[in-house]
Amino acid sequence: MKITIVGSGHGGCAMAAVMARLGHSVNILKLGKTMHVQNFQALRSAKKIRLCGIEGEGVFPLSHVSSDPAEVIPQAELVLVYYVANFHPMVSARLAPHLHQAQTLVLNPGYAGTLIFLKAMESVGNGSLPLFAEFETPSLERSA
């Protein structure tokens, strides 16, 4: 499967490593300019990612590492977004022109981010309807 991971932080890199270990074609897309820059540059240079943990171990290839959505979003079958929800307006604006109906787009976390993405797609005249899915971050609080 052709997968694009949007986000080069801890969550995005962990998922990229696991998906690459499973044999998928994995791209990483970084949209921000401040956080995780050094890690992103290392990934871009090596085009490899290291996995070490309960999901397995090893170094696995990355297909493409980019900061340009046009390079990695259109061909993706699965787009996994690993940005905190308050960045969904920025992420959706950058991805909206490139998303299409043959894709599944997963927001992790979601918090009704699908609505933000649909609005962004509408604003650029993209009438496609990818399959949307959302995950939420579980609360660590427990009720007594």
Secondary structure, DSSP 8 states (H G I E B T S, - for coil): -EEEEE--SHHHHHHHHHHHHTT-EEEEE---SSTTHHHHHHHHHH-EEEEEETTEEEEEE-SEEES-HHHHSTT-SEEEE-S-GGGHHHHHHHHGGG--TT-EEEESS-TTHHHHHHHHHHHTT-----EEEE----------
